[in-house]
Amino acid sequence: MWKEVGVDEWVAGRKSSLEDARATVEGIIKRVRTEGDKALRDLAKKHCDLTEIAVSDEEREAAYDEVDTKVVESLIEAEARIERFHELQRPRDLWLENIEPGIVLGVKTTPLNRVGLYVPGGRAAYPSSALMCAVPARVAGVEEICACSPPPIKPLTLVALDIAGVTEIYNAGGAQAIAAMALGTESIKPVQKIVGPGNVYVTLAKMMLREQVEIDFPAGPSEIGIIADGTADPEIVAADILAQAEHDPNAACILVTTDKKLADKVGKEVAAMAAKAKRKEIVSKSLENCGYTIVPDIDAAVAAMDEVAPEHLSIQVADPLPVVTKVKNAGAIFVGKYSAVACGDYAVGTNHVLPTAGYAKTYSGLDVQHFLKTATVEILDREGLNAIGDIVETIADAEGLFAHADSVRIRRRSN
């Protein structure tokens, strides 16, 4: 269960799981494209007898009766903390800068009009993911926010979506939910962008439908990478590994350490915790995707972890901040023994929807910017036009785009 593994081997395993699902996802997308709501109902049959795809206001209200008051209060507090952090990311709607006499340049920022959120829900309720997806969209100013989650949607998820201000909720899960939001059905209007985590089928569907809809990034089964030296607490390291392992059978963990003794101690702690885990079946399966790598020093650990590009990176070393500055590829970084990844999952305020399977090399985690688009603004007067006119005309003529050059010459000749 706890074994030494090469970084390249570990990374390859994360990529191959997506390809294994391709044929299944292609078939699901085709069915939703041709059958619409009927496909959603048929594909839901193994979970429930789905009649109404849209969740009514009455169902939202009734969900509160099914959720403990303390849990509702915790969700409200978590939502406020997430909103507070994401408000810091909201840019000005319009900024203009006088670059030089006669030339004013700027950027106009506009929210997307309609977005779709995917909230997992097969093995457990994930109200935290509902908050993480919806709050930055609302902060960005998106008017229409729809969400899909596997039916029957759990009351916890409904309550969280309601607290977060989601305007439409639909009973649809898996790759078919992604296809429905991308392509549209009788019940679900297509969206401009889909965000949210999911299993390999959800992740692959998002990637395959990018011709129809934009997505945040590939966000599949959860994973954690840990950089640790001999000062790390093996019990804490093991606890973070178990926390990721209980997500999904395809979740994965890798420890990169300079200390073989630490790796051995962590392995013993992992085995002991796994034996007592409440989600033991899932944990046992996902631990097959876990392991450790021994490296000679911290610089080598950073280099190895940059190849992994983990969704979550925990840094458990004697002097962590220099490591933080050196790391290039990670979805979210948790520094020190008290910075549990679970805090980022729920209530510290940062977003837990993050790129997985090495995609942190090129993507950032979900934030307000994902729900905004920008347009540059250019304001020139005669002085500004004259300042760059010769440059524009010269380059345009050189490219053979003579009308481009003339459009400037005419302006420069006019009164």
N, C-alpha and C positions, 0 to 999 in steps of 0.2 A: 504493500500500500504506500509506504513512504520510501522513496527510492531516489537515487542520484540520477539526474537527467541532464542531457546536453541542452543548451539554450536553443540551438537550431532545431533539435528534435521536438522540443516543447512548442516552439512557434509553428512548425509545420503541422503539428496536430491541431492547432487552433484554426488554421486555414482550411484544412481538409474537411472539417465537419460541415462547412457551408456547402461545399460541392456535393456532398452526399445527399443533400436535400433538393438539388436543382430540379430533377425530373418531377418530383411531387409538387413543388411550387409552381412550375410551369403549367401543370394540369389544373391546379386550383385557380390560377389567374385566368386561364382560358374559360373555365366554367363561370367565373364571376363576370367576365367580359360578355359572355353570350346569354347567361341565364339571370343575372342580376340578383334580386332578393331571393329567388328560388334557390340559388346556389348557397346563399348564406344560411337558409333554413335547412337545406339538406345536409350541409357540412356540419351543422350544429347538432344533428340528431344523436351522435354518440355521447353528447354531454347532456342534452335536454331537448324537450319538444318545444321548439321556438315558434311562437306565434307572432308576437309584436317585436319588430326589430328596434323601433324607437322606444326609449324609456320615457314614460309620462311624468308630468310634474307630480302626480299623486304618488308614483313609485319613489321619486326622490324624497318626498316628505315622509313617506312611510319608512324609509331606510333609517331615519334618525331614531325611530323607536326600537330598532334592532341593534343599535350600537350603544355601548356603555357611555354614560355621560362624561366620564373621565377621558375616554378615548377621543370623544368629540372635542373636548376642551384642549387636549394635546394636539389634535390636528389643527385647530384654530391657531394655537400658539406657534406650531411649526410653520404654518402658512405665513404668519406674520414675519417670522425670522427669514424665511425664504424670500418674501417680498422685499424686506429691508435690504438684503444683500443685492438682489437683482435691480432694485431702484438705482443703485450706484452705477449700474451699467448703461442706464438709459441716456443716450446722447441728446443733444439739442435737436429740435426739429429742423432748425436751419441755422447754419453759421456762415458768416461772410467775412472775408479778410481782404483788406486793401493791400494787395501784393506789391504794387508799385503805382505811380501816378497813372490814372486812367484804366487800371485793371483791378477788378474786384472778383475774387474767386471764392467758392464755398461749396458746401454740401447740404443738400436737402434730404432728410431722413423721413421715410414713410413706412408705417407698418403694413404687413401683408393684410389682406382683407379676410381670408378664410384659411384656417389651418386645421389639420387633423392630428389628434393625439392617439397614440396606442398605449394602453395601460394593461400590462400583463395580468393574468388572473386565473390561470389554469390550476396550479397546485396550491396557491395561496392568494390572499387579497394583498394588493400592493397600493394602498392609499397614498403612500409616500411618492410613488411614481406619478400618480395623478397630480399631486401638488407640484412636483418638479417639472412636469411638462406644461401644466396650465398656467402657473404663476408668471413665468417669464413671458409667455404669450400675452397675458393680460397686461402686464407692465409695459410691454411694447406697444400696446394699443390695438391689438387685433380685435376686430368687431365680432367675427364669427369663429367660435372655437368649438369644434366637435370632437368627441372622444369615442373610441371603440374599445370594448373589453370583452373577454370571453363570457358567453352566457352560461348559466344565469349570473349576471353581474352581482358581486357580493355587496351587501349593504355598506360595508366599510368603504369600498371604492366609490359607491354612489355618493356617500356623504362627503368624501374628500373632493370629488369632482364638483359637487354643489358649492362647497366652501370656497373652492378655487375660482368659481365664476364661469364654469363651462356652460355654453349655451345649448348644446345638443349632446345627448348620450345615446349610443347605439349598442345593441346586443350583437356583437360580432367579434370573433377572435381569430388569431392565427393569420396565416397568409391571406385568407379570404377577406379579413378586415382591411388589410393594407390595400388589396386590390379594389375593394369597394370605395375606399376614400380616394384612391387614385383615379379610378375609372368612372365612378358614380354608379348608383343603382336606382331603383324606383324610390327607395327610402332615403338614400344618402347622396347628397350632392357632392361632386368632386371638390377637392381642396387644392390649394396652391402648394402646400408643403405638408409632409408627414414627419412627426417626430415621436420619439419614444423607444424604450428598450423592448426586447422580446427574445424568443428562442431563435434557433437557427432558421426556421421557416419564415418567421417574421422578418428577420434581418435580410435574408436572401430576397424575399418579396420586395422589400424596400429598394434593394440594389437593382433588381430586375425591372422595376417600374419607373426608373428615373427619366425615361423619355416622356412619360406622362405627368410626373409630379416630382418636385424637388424633395429631398429628404435632409434630415440633420446629418447623419453619418451612420455607418454600420454599428449597431449597438446590440450585440447578441448576449449569449450567456455570460454571467459575471465572472470576473477574474481579479486576482491580486498578485502583485509582485512585491517582494519584501527584500530590502537590502539591510543586512544585519552584520554586526561584528560580535566579538566575544562579550561585549557589555550588554547585549540584548537579553531581555527576560524571555526564556523559552516558553513559559506559560502564556505570556501575552502574544508572542508570535503565533503560537498554536491557536489561540483564541481567534485571532484575525483570520487565520486559514479556515477554521471551522465556520466562521461567520459567512465567508464566501461560498464554502462548499455546500452549505445547506440551501442555497438558492435554487440549484438546478443540477440534474445529473451531468450536464455538460459544463458546469462551472469548473474553473481551474485555478491553481495556485502554484507559484514558484518562489522558492527562497534562494536568494543569491547571497552567500556568506563567505567570509574570510576564515571562519572557524568551524572545522569539522565536528568538534565536540558540541558546538551549539546545534548543528544540524541533527546530530544524534539525539540530543535532549528534546529538540522540537518534535522529532519523530515519535518519541515516547509519549509526549504530551498529546500529540494529535491522536495517537492510538487510544489513549485513555479517554479523551473527550469524545471521540467518535463512538466508542462503546456505549456511552451514556447519552448520546445525542437524541433529542426528541424526533428529529427528522432523519433517523439513522439510515433508512434505505437510500434516501437521496444523497446524504453525506458519504456513505460508503461508495456509491457509484462515482461521485465527483472526485473523490480522493484518488481514484485511478488516474486522474488527469493532473495530479500534483507531484511535486518533487523538489529537489534542491540541487544547486550547483555550487561547487567550491571554487573560489577564485583566490589569487595570491594577495590582492590588496583592494582597497576601496575603489581606486580608479578603474580596476578591472571589473569590479562589481557594477559600477555605473555604466561602463561600456556594454556589459552583458545585458543590463536592464534596458538600455536604450534599444537594443535589438528586440527585446521582448515588447517594449512599448505598452506596458500594462494599462488596463483600465484604471485600477487603483494601485498606487505605489506607496508603500509604507517604508519609512526610513528609520531604522532602529540602530543607530550607531552612536559612539561617544561624542562626536562632533558633527551634528547633522547639517547645519546650514551650508557649509562648503559643498556638501553632497547635493543639496537642493540646487545650488547655483550651477552645478555641472550637468545635472540631468536635463536631457533634451526632450525625451519622449515619454509622456505619461498623461493619462486623462485627468487625474487628480492626485495630489501629493499630500500625504499625511506624515507629519514630522513629530517624532518622539513617542514615548511610551503611552502618553495620555491621549494622543490623537487617534482614537479608534475610528476605523473606517465607517463604522456604524453611525458615528456622529454626523458624518457627511451624508449618510443615507437618509437621515431623518430631520435633524433639527438645528444644525449649526448655521444653516442658511445657504451654503454652496449647493450646486446642483449635482445630483447623482446619476443623471443620464449622460453617459460617457462612452467614447469609442472603445471597442474591444478588438480582440484578435489582431493586434498590431496596428490598427488604424489610428492610434494616437500619434503615429509618426507624421500623419498629414492632417488630422482633424482635431478640433478643440471640442470640449464638452459643451453641452447645451447651455445657452445663455440668451439674454435679450436680443443680441445681434442676430440670432438665427431667425427671428421673426420680423426683421426690418430689412428694407432695401434702401439704397441710396442713389441719388442722382447728383452729379456735379452741377454747379451753377457758375456761369461765366457772364460778367457784366463789364463791357468795354465802352469807353467813350472815344472820341476822336484821338485824343492824345495816346490812349492805350493802343488803339488800332495802328497808329503810325509807329509806335514803338516796336511792334512785332510784324508789321506789314511786309517789309522786305524779306524777312525770314520765311514767312508763309508763302509768299509769291515765288520765291526762289526754289523752295523744296517742292511746291506743287508743280511748277513748270518742269522740274527735273524728273518728277514721277509721270509726266505726261498728262496730268489732270489739270488741263488748262482752264476749265470752267471754275475749278476751285480757286485758282489764282485770280481769275477775273472777278469773282465774287468779292474779293478784297480790294482789288484795284478800283472797282466801281464805287465802293464806299469811300475810298481815300480821295477820289476825285469830286465826290458830291459835297454840296454845301452843308 
